[in-house]
């Protein structure tokens, strides 16, 4: 992993290998990936990018994704964006960017991209508050069992630290949503603030009766902020320039705010309640089946980038119940990938290059970032990717079975997985049982995936090819 002093050099290297600043149409990043929009993908030097010492893997799709790991991706992305900004736009680059934007502007692609842009920036705060909430839960349990008075004042402090952000998450979501959908961010935050304002209990003349603070949660705030951005854009086109400073923000907040109070909050409340009741019902009635399907297919969703669509669901569950009951099941996918990687390591005894890749990627996978294993090991070999999914399904079925028996396990934050998720767990019977259930499921995923991959993950010809003397460069690149 590169040290901070080398992040700028990594950014410069990658900028050259993706075709220079004129070929870059957008720069973004999530927890582990640098996501680039490119005007001309033909200018990419994919093999050289994949071989760069700071790069853990690459994925090609609507955006070109370079997996750098959670420690490096933020600084490298900042340096990369600064280099692109300093280079300035070119006429050819602007034309290509517009063509690329139109090509990728399908409704589904735009929706997923915008959902990610709204919620991914909130993940660090969710993680921090989740860890503090977990610590507060442990201290509270210790206080209740020992009645140690020194802890009596600590618990309210940890509660305030962890719940301050969570009580206003709708405002932050609205702020980001307005910015993403072409409006003024602070206006989106203003209308989203209506959702959490305690005084909404006094609003009785709505189409759906009384309101309560927080009704609809992030979904209501998201709808209000998107509408606010739309009204603002309309107003800027139609209001005389001399009156825009006064009327545009007023119209945007008034129209979208009234819509939030009268329609959006009640409707979003129905949807949010449906998500909460639906997840609870699903795990209570069909926990085993749900665990098999969700855990077994999640790596494929990650590979396709479709997992971003689940972020609002997790955020809604965390806002309603304090934790997402779906997230720990999905995290079993990482255990499956880790187990499969171990089996490949054992089977590829005479392939030092592939074993080096696994040694560097496996710790990252155990700590919650599975993409290096997926793109560098299991997906190129195909069969281990499948057996990893089966192993993950086994672990997911165990977590789902416990939920079906009334022992629900949930995550108080989203983003981390693997063993890093342990301090973020909670459940219907507290932190202790949740940690035990999750750890058991994760280990079951890893062990069963390792056994299945070792036994069924290779054909004789695959093993011969992997271990042949002239084949020491690892598996071929995944189909991109």
N, C-alpha and C positions, 0 to 999 in steps of 0.2 A: 504494500500500500504506500503510495507516495506521501512524503511529508508535506506540511503546509507550504514550505518554500518551493516545492516543485509543482504545485497545482497550476500556477501560471504557465509553466513550461508545458505541462500536459495539455492545457487549453490551446496553446499555440500549435503543438503537434497535431492535435485533432482537427483544428481549423484548417490546417494545410491538407490533411488527408480527406476531408469532406468536400474539398473543392474550393476552399477559400471563402472569405466573407460574402462575396457576391452570390454564392450558391446557397446561403443560409436564409431561409424565409422566417423562421421562428426558433426561439430557444426557450426551453422549459425543463424542469426536472421534477422528479418525484423522490421517493425515499432512496432509491438506488440507481436510477437511470437518468442520463442526460437525453432529452427528447428534442430532436432537431427536425424542423421542416426544411426540405431541400427543394430548390428549383429544378435541379437536374440530377436525379439519382445516379445517372451514368458517370458522374464525376467522382463518385465514391471510390476509395481504395479500401474495400472491405477487408481483404486479407491483412493488410498492414495495420489497419485499425485494430483488428482482433488480436494481432501479435504485440500490440503496444503493452509494455509492462504494467501500466495503470489500468488497462481495460480487462474486465472480467468476462465480457461477452458482448455480442451485438445482436440486434433484432431489427429486421427490415419490414416495414409495413407502411401505413399512412404517414407515420413519422419514423425517422431513423433513430433507433434507441441504442445508446452506448451504456452498458452496465459498468458503473464505476464503484459501486458500494456506498453505503450510507455515510461513511466518514468523508469521502472525497467528492461526492457528487455536487454538494452545495458550493464549495469553493471553486471547483473546476467550472461549474455552470456560470458562476458570477464572472470569473475571468474570461470565459468564452464569450459571454454576452458583451462584456466591455470591449473585447477585441473587435467584435462585429460592429459595435456602435462606433468605435473610433475609425473603422475603415470607411464608414459612410455608404449610402446607397449608390448604386450605379444604374444607369438607364436600362441596361440589359437585365440587371438583377431585379429591378422593380417590375419589369414586364414578366419575367419568369415567375416572380413571387405571385403576381396576380393570377397567372395561368395555373400555378400550383394550388392557390387558394380556391379557385373555381373547381378544379379537379377533385379536391378533397372536401368540398362543401356539401356533401350529402347530409340529409337531416340526422341520420343515426350517428355518423362520424362527428358532426358538430356537437350533438347533444352530449356524447360521451366525453369529448374533449372539454367541453365547458363544465360539465359536472366535476371533472378532475380539477380544473382550474379554480373552481369554487371551493372545494373541500380539501384538496391536498395541502394547501397552505395552513389549514387548521390542525393538521396531524401533530406537529410538534407540541402544541399546547394541549391537545388531547392526551398525548403520551405523558407529559409532565403532570397534568392533573390526575391521570389515572394512577401513576406511581405514588403520588402523594396521598390519594384516596386509599390505595392499598395499605400504605404505611399507617394511615389513620385508623383503618379497620383493625390492623394488628394491635395497635396501641389501645384501641377501645376494648378489644377482647381481653387484653392483658389487664386493663383497668377493672373490667367487670369480674374477672376471676380473682384478682388480688386486692381490689379496693385501695390500691396505692394512690394516695391523694395527690402525689406529684404529677400524676398523669391526668388528673381531672381537668387541668387547664390546657393540656396539650391537645386533646381531642378537638375542642372547638377551633383551635388554631389550624390544625390540619384540614378540618372541614371547610373553613373559610378559604384556605389556600386552594383546595381542590374544587370547590363548588362555585367559586366566583366566576371563573370562565364558563363553566357548564351552564350557569344560570343565564348567561348572555350569549351562548353559542349561536342563537338565532340571529342576533345582531351582527356578529362577525360573518355569518353565512350571507346575510343580506348585503353587507358591505362588499364582500367579494363578488357576489352575484351581479350587483349593479355594474361594477367595473367590468366584469367579463362580458356582460350583455350590452355594453356600449353606453352606459350611463355614468353619472357621477357617483363614486363609491359612497360618499358620506350620505347622500340622499337615500341610497339603498339601506344603509344602516339606520337612517331615521325612520323609515317605514317599517323596517324589521323590528325596531324598538317598540313599536305599537304592540307587537305580538306578546312581548314579555312585560309590558307596562301593567302594574297592579290595578290601575284605575279602569281597566276594561271591564271589570265586574259591574261597573255602573252603567255600561252600555247595554240597554235592554231591548231597544227597538231594532233588532236585526231580523233578517229573513228566517233565521233559525233559532231565535230565542236568545237566552242569556249567553254571555261569553265568560271565559275564565282565563287568567293570565297564563301564557304559554300554550294556549290551545292551538294545535296544528304544528307547534314546534318549528323545526328548521324547514319543514315543507311549506308551512304558511309564510314564513319569512322569505323563503326562496321565491314563491309565487308573487308576493308583494313587491320584492325588489326587482324582479324581471319586468313586472308591469310598470314599475316606477321608471325604469330605464326606457321602456317603450314610450311612455307618456312624455318623458323628457326629450327624447329624440324628435317626437312629433312637434312638441312645443317650440323647439329651437328652429324648426322649419317654418312655423306659422306665426310666431310672435314677433312683432317689430323689434329690431335690434336694440333700440333705446330702452325697451321695457323688459328685455330678456332677463337681466339680473334679478329683477323683482318678481316677474311672473312665472318664469320657467320652473324654478325650484318649488314655488308655491303650488303651481298646477300639478307638478309631478307628485309631491307629497300628499296633497289633498285628494287627488283622484285615486291614486294607488292606496292611500291610507283608508279612504272610505270603502274601497273594494275589499281591503283586507278585513276591516271590521264587519262588513255586511255579508260577505260571501266567502272570501279566501280562508279566513281563520276557521269558520265552521266546517267548510268542506275539507280543508287540510286536516282538521281534527278527526273527521270521520276516517280519512285515509290512514292517518297515523295510528288511530285506534285499531283499524283493520290490520295494519302491519304488526302491531304488538300482539293482538289477539291471534292473528294468523300464525305468527312464529311460535307462540305458546301452544296453540292447538296442534300445530304440526309436530312439535317435539313430544308433546304429551301423548298423542295418538299414534304417531308413526315415526318415533325418534330414530329407530334403527334404520328404516328405509331412507329417511331424510339424511342421516349421517352418511350412508353409503353413497347416495347421489351427490350431495354437496361436497364432501371431501374427495370423492373419487374423480370429480370433474373440475375441481377448482384450478389445478395446474393448467388445464387447457384454457380456462377463462383468462388466467394470467398471461399465458402465451399470446392470446388474441387481444389482450387489453380490455376485455369485457368486464373484468372485475371492478373497474371504476364505477360501473352502474350500480354496484351494491353499496357504495359509500353512503348515500342518503338513507338507505335502509338501516345500516349500522348506526348512523348518527341519530336517527329517529328512535331506535331501540334504546340507545344509551340515554337519550333525553327522557324517555318514558320510564324505563325500568332500572336505570343506573348501569346497565351493561348490555352488550349485544350477545344474545344466546347463540347466534349463528356463527360469530367470528371464530371461537375456539374450534368448532367443527371444521371450518374451512382451513384453519391453520394445520390440520393434520396432513395436508398436502405436502408441507415442508418436511415432515417426518418421513413420508413416503419417498421423497426425493433423496433425502440423506441416506436412507437405508439402501436404496438402489445404487447410489454412488459408492457405498462401501462394497457392495457386491461386485460392481464393475472393477473396483480397485483390486479385489481379490482374484478376479478372473483374468485381468490383463496383466499378469505377472511379468511378462516380457515386453511391456510397452511403457518405458520410463516416462515418455512425454505425457501420455494420458494420466499416468499415476501422479505426475507433478501437478497437473491441472486439478485433479481430485483433491490432493493434499491442500492446495490453496483455496479451493472453493468449498470444501466440506465444512470447515469451521464457520464460514459465513452462513451456510445453509442451516447449521445447528442453531445459530444465533438469529435466524429469522429471515434471511435474504436468500431465496432459493434459485433466483434467476441464473447465477453462474453455473450451478449444477445442471439446471434444465437445459440451457443453451450450449454449455460446454461439454456435457457428458451424456445425459439420458436422452434428450430429444434427437441428437444426431444418430444415436444407435437404435432409436424407435422402440424396440421391444422393452428395454429397461424403463422407458417413459411410461409404457402401458402397465408394467408390473408395479411401478412406483404408484400409479393411480389406484391399483387394486389394493396395495398395502395401505394407502391413505384411506381408502374406503373402509378397511377393517378397523382402523383406529377411529374413524368417524362413527362407525356403527356402535362402538363401545361408548363414546361420549353421548351419542343419541340414545342408547339404551338407558344410560343413567338418567338422562332427562325424562325419558318415558317412565322411569320409576320414581320421578319426583326430585331427583338430585340434579338440578339445573346448574350448568357451568356457563359463565359469561365473561366477556372482556369489557373492562371499563374504558378502553381506548382502542383505536384501530391504528394500523401501521405495522407495529412489531408482530412477530410471530416466533415460532421456535421456542427455545428456552427463555428468550428475552420477554416473552409474554407472561411469565410466571408472576411477577409482581403486579401485573395489571388484571389479575383474575378476581372474580367474585362469583357468587351464585346464591341459590335459594337457601343453602345451609352454611353460608359464610365462605371465607377465603380458604381455610384449610381443606375441606372436601373438594372445593373447586380445583385447587392446585393438584391434589391427588388424582382426581379424575382426568384432568388435562394431561398430566405427566404420564399416567398409565396409557392413555389413548395415543399420545405422541410416540412413546416407546413401542407400543404395539404396531403403530404404523411403520416405524423404522425397522423393527425386527422382522415383521412379516414381509415387508417390501424387500429387505435384504435376502431373506430366504427364497422368496418367489423369483427375484431377479437372478440369484445364483443358480437356481434350478431351471428356470424357464426363460430367462432373459436373453439367451444366446443360442443360435444354431451352431453346429460344428464348424460350418464355414466362417461364421462371424468370429468365433474364437481363434480359428487358424489365421484369419486376416489380422485380427488385433495383435496377436502374438508373433506374427512373422518377423524375421530379423530386419527386413527392409521397411516394416511399418512401425515407426516409432514416433509418429507425429500425431497420434490420437485419432479420434473419429473425424470424419469429414464434417464440414460446416453444415448446420441444420438447413433444411429447405427454407429459403427466405422469400 
